[in-house]
Amino acid sequence: TGVITQADAILVKNPSDAVALTYRALAIAQQGSLAFVETEFGNEAVESAQAAVAADPGYAEAYRALAYAYEIQQDYANAHANYGKAIELDPQNAAAIFGNAHAYDLQGDLVKAEAGYRAALAIDANLAVAHQGLGRALIAQADTDGAIREFKAAYALTLNTHIRSEAAASLAILLLGAKDLASGLHYASLATKADPAYPLAWYALGIAEMDRAGQSSLSQEDRLASLQAGMAANAKAIALYPDLSIALIQQAKTFHYVFKNRSQALIMLARAEKAVISDITLNAPAKTAVAKEIQDLKAVVQGTL
């Protein structure tokens, strides 16, 4: 918001200031991405970035801003075209190389995504978002140790609260998968503190608390408290982003396996079925995998398996 206000103040005096138009476009696009209202903000970001390109066709950052505005709206053809123009004008533009890689990541082309993330890091080894992207690519290769290293690097290299929250949430989920409950809880807590508005932080905390509730060494009272905390954290994730399909699936699992409430489980799965189509936290292959998980779980709940 501060960047947009500053840019608007400059543009009142000079409506063709390419730098102000560019940073206005980047800020609007990021605001739309973080608030999960990509189309609404994306169109305005495109207009601002197009004005920047018109004002200075040789300014690489203007094309990067235009590419990002298209990317958040899942218009990947225009995103790649404009990232490519930015890189052509400035081959050392690590942010543009990262952005192009991230667009491939969202499309599910992890080979090109990984190559792009590594290329961006070769130019700027401290680019936290590129470490984060590389971590996601390594998860797809089942390289858990490598992914953990990359997410830890992302967390350490930035003061940006959203990036730190995303890195910590990713670490929590990986460590919980590796049966390291203490570390999983630690990073899930860091994620919610870094950015309380990040839905996946609360999802990570929810599954961490659920795992804790399953510890037979705890008292019945402590296990119940963790179960309630897990349900509440997961519900908060859904409240922050209603299309968070993995959180809806987690609620369904809890209703089915813990509370034996078949009807509520099916309600959550029906919501998840609708949500997965629009869920921007998932790339294309992940959407396919999550859709299959929903169908498999529905069959279990309905008693057909």
N, C-alpha and C positions, 0 to 999 in steps of 0.2 A: 504494500500500500504506500509506503514511504517513497519507494522508487517511482511509482506511478505519479504521485503528487509532485515530486521534483521534476519529472519529465514533462508533466502537463504545464508546470510553471515556465519551463524553457520554451515549450511549444507555443505558448501564448505570445511570446516575443518573436519566435521564429518557427512557424508551422512546418518548415522543411528541414529542420535540424535532424539529420539522419541518425546521429548517435542517440538523441533523446527518443526518437520514434522507435529505434531498435530496442533500447532498454525498457521502454514502455511495453512493447510487444512481448519481450521475454518475461517481464514481471506479470503481465496479464495471463499469459499462457501457464506460467507456473502456478499462479493463484487458482486457475481453473483446474489444473491437474491435482493440486493438493486438496481441493474442495470437492473433487469428483463431479465437476460440472464442466466437462471439457468442451462440449459443443457451444454452450452459452458464451464462455470466455474465449474459446478458440477462434470464433468468427471475428471478434473484435481484435484479437491478436494478429490475425492474418491481415486485416485492414491496416493496422499500424505498421506491420513489417513490410507490406507492399508499398506503403508510402515511403518507408525508409529506403527501400531498393530504388524507387523512382527518384528519390532525392540524391542518392549516391550509388550508382550501379556497380561501383568498384569496391564497396564496403562489405567485406566478407561476413561480418557479424550480422548485417541486415538479412543476409540469406540464411544464416543459422537460426535467427529468430523466426523467419518465415517457415523454415523446415520444422522447427519445434512446434509452431502453431498448428501445422498440418499433422504432425505426429500425434499430438494429444487427441486429435479427432479421428485417428486411425486411417488417415489418408496417406498411406505409406509411399505411394508412387511419388506424390508431390514432395513428401518429406525427404526421400532419398535424392530427388532431383536438386533440391535446394541445399541440402547438406553437401552434395557433390559440388555445387557451385561455390559454396563457402570454402571447401577444401581446395578447389582449383585456384581460388584467389589467394588463399593462405594455407599452404601445405602443412604448416606447423600448428594449425589451429586444433589443439587437442580436444577442446570442447565440441567442435563440429565433428571430429572423428568419433568421439564418444557418442554424440547424438545419433549419428548414422548407425553405429553399432547397436545402440539401444532400440532403434526402430526395427532393426533386424531381429533383435531379441524378442520384441513384442510380437513379431510375425512368426516366431518359432524357428528362425534360421540361426541356430546357435553356432554353427561353424563360422558364418560371416560375423556374427556378434562377437564371438571370442576373439577372432582376428582383429576386429576393430578395437575392442577393449585393450588388447595387448599393444596395438599400434598407438593408441592414445597414451598409454602408460610409458611407452618408449620415449615419448616427447615430454610428458609430465608425470613422473613417478609418484607425485603427491596428489594426483587427481582422485579424490576419494570416491566419486561416483563410478569411475572406471574400475576401481578395485571392487566395488560393490557388484557391478555388472559381471566382472570376471568370476566373482564368487558364485553368482547364479549359474553361469556357464559350467563351472566345475561341479556344481550339484548335479547337473544333467549328466555328467560323466561319472557320477558316483565317487568323485574325489572329495570326500568329506573333509579330510585334513587340509587339502588345498583351499577349499571354500572357506573353512574357518579362518585360515590365515588371511585371506582376502577381506573377509568381513571385519576382522580385528583391525586390519590396516585402515579400512574405510572409517571405522569408528574413531581411530586414533588421529587420523589426518585432518579432521574437520571439526569446526565448532558449530556447523549447521545442525540445528536440532532435529530437523526431519531426517537428514541423512544418518545421523547418529541413531535415531530411533529405528530406522529401517535396518541398519546394520545390526543393532542389538537384538531386534526381533528375529532376524535371520539366524543369528548365533544361538538364540534361545531355542528355536525350533530344531536346529541341527544337533545341539547338545542334548536336548530331550530325546531325540531319535537315537542318540548314542548312549542313552540310559544314564546321563550325567545330570541328575535332577537338581543338585545344588547349583551347578553352573547355569542350568537352564532357567531356574528361578531368578538367579542373579541378573542375567541379561534381560529377561523379560521385564523385571522391575526397572532396570535402566532404560529400557525402551519406552515404557509408559511415562517415566519421568522426563525423558528427553523431549518427547512430543506427545502430550496427552490426547491430541486430536488424531493420532495415527491409528486407524482401526486394527492393523495387523499387530501392533504392540499389545493391544488388549486381547487379541486372539492368542498370541504367544503366552501371555500371562494366564489366560484361561486354561490352555492345555497343560501348562506347568502345574497349576493348582489341581487340576484333575489328576495328573500323575501323582502328585503328592497325596491326594485323597485315597489313592490305591495302595499306599504303603501300610502293610500289615503291622509294622512296628509302632505305628502311631496309635494313640487312644481313639476310641470311637468318637469322642467329642472333637478332637483335632481333625479327624478324617472328614467329619460332617462339615466342619468350618471350611476346610479346603474345597470340598465339593460345592458349597454355597458360593465361595469366592470365585471358583472356576466358572460356575454358571453365570454369575454376575459380570465377570470380566468378558466372557464371550457375548453376553447380551449387550454389553456396552460397545463391543466391536461392531455388532450388527446395527445398533442405533446410530453409530457414526457413519456406517456405510451399509445400507440395507441390502446391497447386492453382493456382499462378501459371502460367497457360496461356501467356502470351507468352514466358516463360522456357523452357518446354518446347518451344515452337515454335522458339525460337532454337537450342536444342540440336539439334533435328531438322535445321534448316538447315545447321548446322555439320557434322553427320554426313554429310549428303547432298552438299553442295557442296564441302566441304573434304576430308573423309576418304573420300568415295565409298562410305560404308557404308550401303547401302540398308536393311538389316534394322534397324540401330540407329535410323535416322531414322524408320522406321515404328513402332517401339516407342515413341519419344518422341511421335509424333503420336497414337498410340492413348491414351497418358496424357493428352495435351492435350485430346482429345475428351471424356474423362470429367471432366477438371478444369474446363473452361470453364463447365460448368453451375453449379458451386459457387464459382467464382472471384469473391470479393467485391471484388476490385480493379477490376472492370469494371462499368459501368452496363449497362442493358438493351440499348441500341443497340450498345455495344461488344462485348457477348457475341455478338450476331448477326454482327457484322463479323469477330470472331476465329474463330467457328465456320466461317464461309465460307473464311477464310484457311487454316484447317486442312484443309478438304476440297480446296481448290485445290492446296495443297502436297502433300497425299497423292496426288493425281492425277499431279502432276509426278514424285514419287518412284516411283510405280508404273509410270510410263512411259506413261500414258494421254493425256498432253497433249504 
